[in-house]
Amino acid sequence: MIVITGAFGYIGSMLVDVLSDEELLLIDKYMYMTNESWIINTIKKNNIMYIKSDVLNVTLDIFKNANAIINLAAYVGENICNKVSKEELYNTNVYSAVKLAKIASQFEIPFIQMSTCSNYGIKDNIVDEDSLLEPTNRYAESKVMAETLTKVYPSTIIIRGATVYGLSHRMRFDLILNEWVKDAYFTNTINVYNPYAYRPLIHVKDMCNAIRHILLLALNNRLEYNIINVGSVNYQKIEIAKSISRYLDVKVMIKESSSDKRNYRVSFDRLRRLGFNTLYTLDDGILEVLEYLKNNPHKKEEIEQYANI
C-alpha cells in the first residue's frame, strides 16, 4: 500500500491517476475545489481508501500495511503562506512532514518529501542538489526547515520540484504558465516582472511520472540519491510570455521591479542519470490550458478562485 498525503491537490490528484493500479491510501483534509466527480469515482475503487484528516491527526496504525509514504500535504506558494499563521504553516509544512518521516523510518519504508526549487532563492549560476539553499519567502523557509528535519531519517527522499504547469483535477491558475495563459485569454495582456529572471518548469504529468519513477527505484533499492531536483527546462520569464503570445493576440507588458526577486537555474542532471526524461513541452501546457478555457466558459473572477489564496 502506498500512502499519499495531500492526495486531492494539484499534483496529488494527478499522481493518484498515475498510481491508480496500486493499492492506495489517500489522506487529504479537502481544502480546495477538486473535481468532485473525479473524487467520487476515485474513492469508490476497491484498491483505494480515503481518510479525510489533517496529517497531524492520523494514527500510527493506518500505516501498518504501507510500503511507502509520499507527502504532498502543504501550504504551497508565497500568497497562502503569508496569510496563515506561522504556527499553522509550520504544523502543516514542517511538523507533519517530520511525523511522517519518523513513521516511515519506524516501518523501514521509503518516505518521499515534496520540496521546492524555490529553496535556492537568488543564484547567478546553475544550481544542483549540493548548492546552498537561500529561501527568500515564508514558503521556502518552511520547506528548507522540513528538509533539514526529515533528511536525518535514512528512509527520506527529498524531491525539489520545479514550478508545475498544465491541467489537473484540482486546477490552479496562480502558477506562472497557467496564470499567464488565463490573463492572456481574458485580458489580452501579460504583465511580466523581472523579465530576465529564470524559472525552472515542468508539466504536472511529468512531475507525477518522475515521482513514480523515483518511488519504484527506492522500492527496489536502486535509488542512489536522497535529494533530487525534478524539472524539465529553465526559462526566462520573458520566454514564457513570448511562447504564449504565439497562440493569442496578447500585449506583453514589461515591468522591471517586483517584490519577488527569485532568479535561479536548476540542473536536472541527477534526475536524468536516474533514467528519467520529461515528455511534455511548454507548448503542450499552453495549448491544453487554452483549450480548457475555451471549452469551460467561466468569468475571469470564477477562474481566479482556482488558486492557493
Short mmCIF file of the C-alpha atoms (twelve columns), coordinates in Angstrom:
data_MODEL
# 
_entry.id   MODEL 
# 
loop_
_atom_site.group_PDB 
_atom_site.id 
_atom_site.type_symbol 
_atom_site.label_atom_id 
_atom_site.label_alt_id 
_atom_site.label_comp_id 
_atom_site.label_asym_id 
_atom_site.label_seq_id 
_atom_site.Cartn_x 
_atom_site.Cartn_y 
_atom_site.Cartn_z 
_atom_site.pdbx_PDB_model_num 
ATOM 1   C CA . MET A 1   0.000   0.000  0.000   1 
ATOM 2   C CA . ILE A 2   1.233   3.470  -0.933  1 
ATOM 3   C CA . VAL A 3   0.138   6.374  1.277   1 
ATOM 4   C CA . ILE A 4   -0.316  9.746  -0.455  1 
ATOM 5   C CA . THR A 5   -0.969  12.832 1.662   1 
ATOM 6   C CA . GLY A 6   -2.347  15.933 0.001   1 
ATOM 7   C CA . ALA A 7   -3.896  13.487 -2.456  1 
ATOM 8   C CA . PHE A 8   -6.587  15.859 -3.738  1 
ATOM 9   C CA . GLY A 9   -4.186  18.704 -4.518  1 
ATOM 10  C CA . TYR A 10  -2.808  19.974 -7.819  1 
ATOM 11  C CA . ILE A 11  -0.017  17.381 -8.019  1 
ATOM 12  C CA . GLY A 12  -1.595  14.825 -5.683  1 
ATOM 13  C CA . SER A 13  -4.748  14.247 -7.712  1 
ATOM 14  C CA . MET A 14  -2.736  13.639 -10.876 1 
ATOM 15  C CA . LEU A 15  -0.346  11.342 -9.013  1 
ATOM 16  C CA . VAL A 16  -3.308  9.261  -7.855  1 
ATOM 17  C CA . ASP A 17  -4.150  8.684  -11.526 1 
ATOM 18  C CA . VAL A 18  -0.570  7.632  -12.282 1 
ATOM 19  C CA . LEU A 19  -0.571  5.153  -9.378  1 
ATOM 20  C CA . SER A 20  -4.218  4.112  -9.725  1 
ATOM 21  C CA . ASP A 21  -3.361  0.437  -10.293 1 
ATOM 22  C CA . GLU A 22  -1.654  0.258  -6.894  1 
ATOM 23  C CA . GLU A 23  -3.267  -0.170 -3.503  1 
ATOM 24  C CA . LEU A 24  -3.517  3.408  -2.239  1 
ATOM 25  C CA . LEU A 25  -4.397  5.165  0.988   1 
ATOM 26  C CA . LEU A 26  -5.256  8.813  0.324   1 
ATOM 27  C CA . ILE A 27  -5.103  11.386 3.123   1 
ATOM 28  C CA . ASP A 28  -6.430  14.891 2.498   1 
ATOM 29  C CA . LYS A 29  -8.422  17.391 4.532   1 
ATOM 30  C CA . TYR A 30  -10.027 18.714 1.316   1 
ATOM 31  C CA . MET A 31  -9.305  22.445 1.473   1 
ATOM 32  C CA . TYR A 32  -9.773  23.320 -2.195  1 
ATOM 33  C CA . MET A 33  -12.127 22.796 -5.133  1 
ATOM 34  C CA . THR A 34  -11.016 19.462 -6.527  1 
ATOM 35  C CA . ASN A 35  -13.231 17.964 -9.244  1 
ATOM 36  C CA . GLU A 36  -15.970 16.206 -7.253  1 
ATOM 37  C CA . SER A 37  -16.844 13.599 -9.877  1 
ATOM 38  C CA . TRP A 38  -13.173 12.586 -10.036 1 
ATOM 39  C CA . ILE A 39  -13.068 12.219 -6.232  1 
ATOM 40  C CA . ILE A 40  -16.243 10.098 -6.188  1 
ATOM 41  C CA . ASN A 41  -15.043 7.830  -8.989  1 
ATOM 42  C CA . THR A 42  -11.597 7.503  -7.397  1 
ATOM 43  C CA . ILE A 43  -12.504 6.649  -3.817  1 
ATOM 44  C CA . LYS A 44  -15.141 4.070  -4.823  1 
ATOM 45  C CA . LYS A 45  -12.423 1.864  -6.361  1 
ATOM 46  C CA . ASN A 46  -11.691 -1.266 -4.357  1 
ATOM 47  C CA . ASN A 47  -7.933  -0.632 -4.247  1 
ATOM 48  C CA . ILE A 48  -8.212  2.939  -2.951  1 
ATOM 49  C CA . MET A 49  -9.067  4.076  0.573   1 
ATOM 50  C CA . TYR A 50  -9.582  7.681  1.676   1 
ATOM 51  C CA . ILE A 51  -9.229  9.335  5.065   1 
ATOM 52  C CA . LYS A 52  -10.351 12.944 5.453   1 
ATOM 53  C CA . SER A 53  -7.897  14.250 8.005   1 
ATOM 54  C CA . ASP A 54  -5.037  16.532 8.810   1 
ATOM 55  C CA . VAL A 55  -1.775  14.570 8.804   1 
ATOM 56  C CA . LEU A 56  -1.091  15.535 12.417  1 
ATOM 57  C CA . ASN A 57  -4.323  13.806 13.450  1 
ATOM 58  C CA . VAL A 58  -3.829  10.422 11.784  1 
ATOM 59  C CA . THR A 59  -2.819  7.482  13.958  1 
ATOM 60  C CA . LEU A 60  0.127   5.139  13.571  1 
ATOM 61  C CA . ASP A 61  -1.981  2.034  12.929  1 
ATOM 62  C CA . ILE A 62  -3.138  3.192  9.483   1 
ATOM 63  C CA . PHE A 63  0.449   2.840  8.221   1 
ATOM 64  C CA . LYS A 64  0.924   -0.779 9.282   1 
ATOM 65  C CA . ASN A 65  0.484   -2.117 5.726   1 
ATOM 66  C CA . ALA A 66  2.247   0.756  3.971   1 
ATOM 67  C CA . ASN A 67  5.097   0.143  1.527   1 
ATOM 68  C CA . ALA A 68  5.846   3.857  1.026   1 
ATOM 69  C CA . ILE A 69  4.673   7.332  2.023   1 
ATOM 70  C CA . ILE A 70  4.529   10.280 -0.381  1 
ATOM 71  C CA . ASN A 71  3.983   13.612 1.376   1 
ATOM 72  C CA . LEU A 72  2.363   16.296 -0.768  1 
ATOM 73  C CA . ALA A 73  0.359   17.893 2.038   1 
ATOM 74  C CA . ALA A 74  1.464   21.516 2.378   1 
ATOM 75  C CA . TYR A 75  0.584   25.142 2.086   1 
ATOM 76  C CA . VAL A 76  2.173   25.874 -1.293  1 
ATOM 77  C CA . GLY A 77  3.150   29.301 -2.572  1 
ATOM 78  C CA . GLU A 78  4.040   32.638 -1.078  1 
ATOM 79  C CA . ASN A 79  0.488   34.077 -1.031  1 
ATOM 80  C CA . ILE A 80  -1.160  31.424 1.115   1 
ATOM 81  C CA . CYS A 81  1.912   31.069 3.338   1 
ATOM 82  C CA . ASN A 82  1.792   34.796 4.121   1 
ATOM 83  C CA . LYS A 83  -1.893  34.572 5.061   1 
ATOM 84  C CA . VAL A 84  -1.888  31.668 7.501   1 
ATOM 85  C CA . SER A 85  -0.331  31.963 10.939  1 
ATOM 86  C CA . LYS A 86  3.250   30.839 11.427  1 
ATOM 87  C CA . GLU A 87  2.015   28.098 13.768  1 
ATOM 88  C CA . GLU A 88  -0.417  26.728 11.174  1 
ATOM 89  C CA . LEU A 89  2.179   26.989 8.401   1 
ATOM 90  C CA . TYR A 90  4.816   25.059 10.331  1 
ATOM 91  C CA . ASN A 91  2.352   22.482 11.640  1 
ATOM 92  C CA . THR A 92  1.405   21.646 8.059   1 
ATOM 93  C CA . ASN A 93  4.657   22.147 6.149   1 
ATOM 94  C CA . VAL A 94  7.191   21.050 8.754   1 
ATOM 95  C CA . TYR A 95  5.883   19.078 11.716  1 
ATOM 96  C CA . SER A 96  3.524   16.919 9.639   1 
ATOM 97  C CA . ALA A 97  6.475   16.018 7.412   1 
ATOM 98  C CA . VAL A 98  8.623   15.138 10.425  1 
ATOM 99  C CA . LYS A 99  5.856   12.929 11.791  1 
ATOM 100 C CA . LEU A 100 5.638   11.026 8.503   1 
ATOM 101 C CA . ALA A 101 9.426   10.709 8.211   1 
ATOM 102 C CA . LYS A 102 9.563   9.170  11.676  1 
ATOM 103 C CA . ILE A 103 6.780   6.724  10.823  1 
ATOM 104 C CA . ALA A 104 8.479   5.713  7.555   1 
ATOM 105 C CA . SER A 105 11.748  5.194  9.420   1 
ATOM 106 C CA . GLN A 106 9.999   3.079  12.050  1 
ATOM 107 C CA . PHE A 107 8.464   0.825  9.378   1 
ATOM 108 C CA . GLU A 108 11.632  0.963  7.216   1 
ATOM 109 C CA . ILE A 109 9.787   2.149  4.101   1 
ATOM 110 C CA . PRO A 110 10.611  4.973  1.639   1 
ATOM 111 C CA . PHE A 111 9.373   8.435  2.547   1 
ATOM 112 C CA . ILE A 112 9.175   10.956 -0.319  1 
ATOM 113 C CA . GLN A 113 9.055   14.549 0.895   1 
ATOM 114 C CA . MET A 114 7.953   17.105 -1.693  1 
ATOM 115 C CA . SER A 115 10.097  20.229 -1.521  1 
ATOM 116 C CA . THR A 116 10.739  23.052 -3.987  1 
ATOM 117 C CA . CYS A 117 13.413  24.567 -6.200  1 
ATOM 118 C CA . SER A 118 12.349  27.915 -4.717  1 
ATOM 119 C CA . ASN A 119 14.640  26.979 -1.833  1 
ATOM 120 C CA . TYR A 120 17.610  28.059 -3.978  1 
ATOM 121 C CA . GLY A 121 16.495  31.695 -3.945  1 
ATOM 122 C CA . ILE A 122 18.668  34.068 -5.977  1 
ATOM 123 C CA . LYS A 123 21.569  32.492 -7.864  1 
ATOM 124 C CA . ASP A 124 23.787  33.693 -10.711 1 
ATOM 125 C CA . ASN A 125 24.971  30.225 -11.709 1 
ATOM 126 C CA . ILE A 126 23.175  26.950 -12.364 1 
ATOM 127 C CA . VAL A 127 22.491  25.167 -9.084  1 
ATOM 128 C CA . ASP A 128 22.391  21.481 -8.244  1 
ATOM 129 C CA . GLU A 129 21.355  19.435 -5.227  1 
ATOM 130 C CA . ASP A 130 24.554  20.361 -3.350  1 
ATOM 131 C CA . SER A 131 24.134  24.123 -3.799  1 
ATOM 132 C CA . LEU A 132 23.454  26.433 -0.863  1 
ATOM 133 C CA . LEU A 133 19.776  26.965 -0.052  1 
ATOM 134 C CA . GLU A 134 18.774  30.619 0.367   1 
ATOM 135 C CA . PRO A 135 14.994  30.872 0.825   1 
ATOM 136 C CA . THR A 136 13.504  34.296 0.161   1 
ATOM 137 C CA . ASN A 137 9.938   33.808 1.466   1 
ATOM 138 C CA . ARG A 138 7.961   32.022 4.183   1 
ATOM 139 C CA . TYR A 139 7.007   29.161 1.880   1 
ATOM 140 C CA . ALA A 140 10.593  28.296 1.004   1 
ATOM 141 C CA . GLU A 141 11.727  28.842 4.602   1 
ATOM 142 C CA . SER A 142 9.212   26.245 5.783   1 
ATOM 143 C CA . LYS A 143 10.313  23.816 3.090   1 
ATOM 144 C CA . VAL A 144 14.006  24.219 3.954   1 
ATOM 145 C CA . MET A 145 13.224  23.518 7.599   1 
ATOM 146 C CA . ALA A 146 11.203  20.449 6.594   1 
ATOM 147 C CA . GLU A 147 14.165  19.206 4.558   1 
ATOM 148 C CA . THR A 148 16.545  19.784 7.457   1 
ATOM 149 C CA . LEU A 149 14.395  17.902 9.966   1 
ATOM 150 C CA . THR A 150 13.352  14.987 7.726   1 
ATOM 151 C CA . LYS A 151 16.618  14.169 5.973   1 
ATOM 152 C CA . VAL A 152 18.110  12.873 9.236   1 
ATOM 153 C CA . TYR A 153 15.900  9.804  8.776   1 
ATOM 154 C CA . PRO A 154 17.572  7.334  6.382   1 
ATOM 155 C CA . SER A 155 14.376  6.485  4.504   1 
ATOM 156 C CA . THR A 156 13.752  10.111 3.451   1 
ATOM 157 C CA . ILE A 157 13.911  11.107 -0.219  1 
ATOM 158 C CA . ILE A 158 13.593  14.817 -0.932  1 
ATOM 159 C CA . ILE A 159 12.223  15.983 -4.273  1 
ATOM 160 C CA . ARG A 160 12.890  19.644 -5.054  1 
ATOM 161 C CA . GLY A 161 10.237  20.389 -7.615  1 
ATOM 162 C CA . ALA A 162 10.296  22.976 -10.369 1 
ATOM 163 C CA . THR A 163 7.248   25.188 -10.948 1 
ATOM 164 C CA . VAL A 164 4.496   22.987 -12.345 1 
ATOM 165 C CA . TYR A 165 2.043   23.749 -15.141 1 
ATOM 166 C CA . GLY A 166 -0.790  22.091 -17.046 1 
ATOM 167 C CA . LEU A 167 -4.239  20.740 -16.225 1 
ATOM 168 C CA . SER A 168 -5.171  18.938 -13.027 1 
ATOM 169 C CA . HIS A 169 -8.269  17.619 -11.265 1 
ATOM 170 C CA . ARG A 170 -7.580  20.359 -8.723  1 
ATOM 171 C CA . MET A 171 -6.761  23.196 -11.076 1 
ATOM 172 C CA . ARG A 172 -4.531  26.128 -10.164 1 
ATOM 173 C CA . PHE A 173 -4.380  29.390 -12.074 1 
ATOM 174 C CA . ASP A 174 -1.810  31.028 -9.808  1 
ATOM 175 C CA . LEU A 175 1.160   29.154 -11.305 1 
ATOM 176 C CA . ILE A 176 3.155   31.225 -13.776 1 
ATOM 177 C CA . LEU A 177 2.263   29.480 -17.058 1 
ATOM 178 C CA . ASN A 178 -1.357  28.708 -16.148 1 
ATOM 179 C CA . GLU A 179 -1.849  32.224 -14.793 1 
ATOM 180 C CA . TRP A 180 -0.388  33.942 -17.826 1 
ATOM 181 C CA . VAL A 181 -2.442  31.857 -20.267 1 
ATOM 182 C CA . LYS A 182 -5.513  32.831 -18.229 1 
ATOM 183 C CA . ASP A 183 -4.521  36.522 -18.264 1 
ATOM 184 C CA . ALA A 184 -3.821  36.451 -21.992 1 
ATOM 185 C CA . TYR A 185 -7.153  34.765 -22.684 1 
ATOM 186 C CA . PHE A 186 -9.270  37.155 -20.621 1 
ATOM 187 C CA . THR A 187 -7.376  40.459 -20.897 1 
ATOM 188 C CA . ASN A 188 -5.042  40.089 -23.896 1 
ATOM 189 C CA . THR A 189 -2.257  41.273 -21.583 1 
ATOM 190 C CA . ILE A 190 0.584   39.620 -19.688 1 
ATOM 191 C CA . ASN A 191 2.425   41.645 -17.051 1 
ATOM 192 C CA . VAL A 192 5.996   40.366 -16.772 1 
ATOM 193 C CA . TYR A 193 8.003   41.492 -13.747 1 
ATOM 194 C CA . ASN A 194 11.757  40.930 -13.770 1 
ATOM 195 C CA . PRO A 195 11.530  39.572 -17.335 1 
ATOM 196 C CA . TYR A 196 15.012  38.074 -17.492 1 
ATOM 197 C CA . ALA A 197 14.753  36.147 -14.243 1 
ATOM 198 C CA . TYR A 198 14.828  32.371 -14.691 1 
ATOM 199 C CA . ARG A 199 12.284  29.800 -13.556 1 
ATOM 200 C CA . PRO A 200 12.577  26.010 -13.922 1 
ATOM 201 C CA . LEU A 201 9.319   24.478 -15.143 1 
ATOM 202 C CA . ILE A 202 7.788   21.007 -15.535 1 
ATOM 203 C CA . HIS A 203 4.432   19.699 -16.719 1 
ATOM 204 C CA . VAL A 204 2.337   18.211 -13.910 1 
ATOM 205 C CA . LYS A 205 2.178   14.847 -15.719 1 
ATOM 206 C CA . ASP A 206 5.965   14.751 -15.992 1 
ATOM 207 C CA . MET A 207 6.209   15.587 -12.292 1 
ATOM 208 C CA . CYS A 208 3.920   12.701 -11.366 1 
ATOM 209 C CA . ASN A 209 5.727   10.265 -13.649 1 
ATOM 210 C CA . ALA A 210 9.036   11.353 -12.120 1 
ATOM 211 C CA . ILE A 211 7.699   10.724 -8.607  1 
ATOM 212 C CA . ARG A 212 6.591   7.244  -9.681  1 
ATOM 213 C CA . HIS A 213 9.999   6.587  -11.280 1 
ATOM 214 C CA . ILE A 214 11.833  7.630  -8.108  1 
ATOM 215 C CA . LEU A 215 9.449   5.617  -5.935  1 
ATOM 216 C CA . LEU A 216 9.998   2.440  -7.951  1 
ATOM 217 C CA . LEU A 217 13.770  2.857  -7.737  1 
ATOM 218 C CA . ALA A 218 13.504  3.283  -3.969  1 
ATOM 219 C CA . LEU A 219 11.242  0.258  -3.550  1 
ATOM 220 C CA . ASN A 220 13.761  -1.839 -5.493  1 
ATOM 221 C CA . ASN A 221 16.751  -0.471 -3.524  1 
ATOM 222 C CA . ARG A 222 18.185  1.108  -6.683  1 
ATOM 223 C CA . LEU A 223 17.955  4.795  -5.737  1 
ATOM 224 C CA . GLU A 224 21.413  6.342  -5.474  1 
ATOM 225 C CA . TYR A 225 20.415  9.755  -4.089  1 
ATOM 226 C CA . ASN A 226 18.290  11.144 -1.283  1 
ATOM 227 C CA . ILE A 227 17.839  14.633 -2.782  1 
ATOM 228 C CA . ILE A 228 16.709  15.066 -6.407  1 
ATOM 229 C CA . ASN A 229 15.798  18.166 -8.405  1 
ATOM 230 C CA . VAL A 230 12.767  17.365 -10.554 1 
ATOM 231 C CA . GLY A 231 12.082  19.643 -13.507 1 
ATOM 232 C CA . SER A 232 12.361  19.935 -17.256 1 
ATOM 233 C CA . VAL A 233 13.671  23.259 -18.648 1 
ATOM 234 C CA . ASN A 234 14.827  26.608 -17.239 1 
ATOM 235 C CA . TYR A 235 13.066  29.534 -18.919 1 
ATOM 236 C CA . GLN A 236 13.460  33.268 -18.596 1 
ATOM 237 C CA . LYS A 237 10.081  34.746 -17.712 1 
ATOM 238 C CA . ILE A 238 10.029  36.750 -20.942 1 
ATOM 239 C CA . GLU A 239 10.454  33.489 -22.891 1 
ATOM 240 C CA . ILE A 240 7.326   32.080 -21.247 1 
ATOM 241 C CA . ALA A 241 5.317   35.165 -22.165 1 
ATOM 242 C CA . LYS A 242 6.559   35.109 -25.766 1 
ATOM 243 C CA . SER A 243 5.639   31.438 -26.062 1 
ATOM 244 C CA . ILE A 244 2.064   32.254 -25.016 1 
ATOM 245 C CA . SER A 245 1.943   35.162 -27.476 1 
ATOM 246 C CA . ARG A 246 2.361   32.700 -30.352 1 
ATOM 247 C CA . TYR A 247 -1.135  31.391 -29.650 1 
ATOM 248 C CA . LEU A 248 -3.002  34.503 -28.524 1 
ATOM 249 C CA . ASP A 249 -3.081  38.126 -29.611 1 
ATOM 250 C CA . VAL A 250 -1.530  39.461 -26.442 1 
ATOM 251 C CA . LYS A 251 0.359   42.534 -25.292 1 
ATOM 252 C CA . VAL A 252 3.402   41.671 -23.164 1 
ATOM 253 C CA . MET A 253 3.941   44.450 -20.610 1 
ATOM 254 C CA . ILE A 254 7.461   44.545 -19.169 1 
ATOM 255 C CA . LYS A 255 7.660   45.550 -15.508 1 
ATOM 256 C CA . GLU A 256 11.186  45.885 -14.177 1 
ATOM 257 C CA . SER A 257 10.584  45.646 -10.440 1 
ATOM 258 C CA . SER A 258 8.827   43.177 -8.189  1 
ATOM 259 C CA . SER A 259 8.949   42.070 -4.572  1 
ATOM 260 C CA . ASP A 260 9.728   38.579 -5.875  1 
ATOM 261 C CA . LYS A 261 13.470  38.652 -6.575  1 
ATOM 262 C CA . ARG A 262 13.910  34.903 -7.127  1 
ATOM 263 C CA . ASN A 263 16.159  34.023 -10.037 1 
ATOM 264 C CA . TYR A 264 17.548  30.516 -10.333 1 
ATOM 265 C CA . ARG A 265 18.506  27.971 -12.972 1 
ATOM 266 C CA . VAL A 266 18.475  24.387 -11.817 1 
ATOM 267 C CA . SER A 267 20.358  21.333 -13.030 1 
ATOM 268 C CA . PHE A 268 18.269  18.208 -13.565 1 
ATOM 269 C CA . ASP A 269 21.251  16.033 -14.492 1 
ATOM 270 C CA . ARG A 270 20.793  13.824 -11.437 1 
ATOM 271 C CA . LEU A 271 17.212  13.043 -12.451 1 
ATOM 272 C CA . ARG A 272 18.374  12.117 -15.951 1 
ATOM 273 C CA . ARG A 273 21.132  9.907  -14.542 1 
ATOM 274 C CA . LEU A 274 18.367  8.015  -12.772 1 
ATOM 275 C CA . GLY A 275 16.915  7.236  -16.182 1 
ATOM 276 C CA . PHE A 276 14.039  9.724  -16.293 1 
ATOM 277 C CA . ASN A 277 13.354  12.153 -19.122 1 
ATOM 278 C CA . THR A 278 10.393  14.511 -19.394 1 
ATOM 279 C CA . LEU A 279 7.907   14.217 -22.266 1 
ATOM 280 C CA . TYR A 280 5.796   17.371 -22.224 1 
ATOM 281 C CA . THR A 281 6.741   20.813 -23.545 1 
ATOM 282 C CA . LEU A 282 5.760   24.359 -22.664 1 
ATOM 283 C CA . ASP A 283 3.602   24.416 -25.800 1 
ATOM 284 C CA . ASP A 284 1.733   21.319 -24.606 1 
ATOM 285 C CA . GLY A 285 0.858   23.138 -21.411 1 
ATOM 286 C CA . ILE A 286 -0.189  26.350 -23.155 1 
ATOM 287 C CA . LEU A 287 -2.444  24.541 -25.595 1 
ATOM 288 C CA . GLU A 288 -4.190  22.349 -23.014 1 
ATOM 289 C CA . VAL A 289 -4.862  25.262 -20.633 1 
ATOM 290 C CA . LEU A 290 -6.119  27.368 -23.524 1 
ATOM 291 C CA . GLU A 291 -8.374  24.523 -24.656 1 
ATOM 292 C CA . TYR A 292 -9.739  24.213 -21.125 1 
ATOM 293 C CA . LEU A 293 -10.605 27.921 -21.008 1 
ATOM 294 C CA . LYS A 294 -12.324 27.762 -24.388 1 
ATOM 295 C CA . ASN A 295 -14.367 24.666 -23.527 1 
ATOM 296 C CA . ASN A 296 -15.296 25.686 -19.971 1 
ATOM 297 C CA . PRO A 297 -16.715 29.195 -20.175 1 
ATOM 298 C CA . HIS A 298 -16.220 30.999 -16.886 1 
ATOM 299 C CA . LYS A 299 -15.933 34.551 -15.821 1 
ATOM 300 C CA . LYS A 300 -12.393 35.643 -15.013 1 
ATOM 301 C CA . GLU A 301 -13.374 36.029 -11.341 1 
ATOM 302 C CA . GLU A 302 -14.587 32.412 -11.199 1 
ATOM 303 C CA . ILE A 303 -11.401 31.060 -12.748 1 
ATOM 304 C CA . GLU A 304 -9.274  33.014 -10.277 1 
ATOM 305 C CA . GLN A 305 -10.789 31.047 -7.394  1 
ATOM 306 C CA . TYR A 306 -8.672  28.106 -8.552  1 
ATOM 307 C CA . ALA A 307 -5.602  29.243 -6.669  1 
ATOM 308 C CA . ASN A 308 -3.748  28.850 -3.377  1 
ATOM 309 C CA . ILE A 309 -5.011  32.090 -1.857  1 
# 
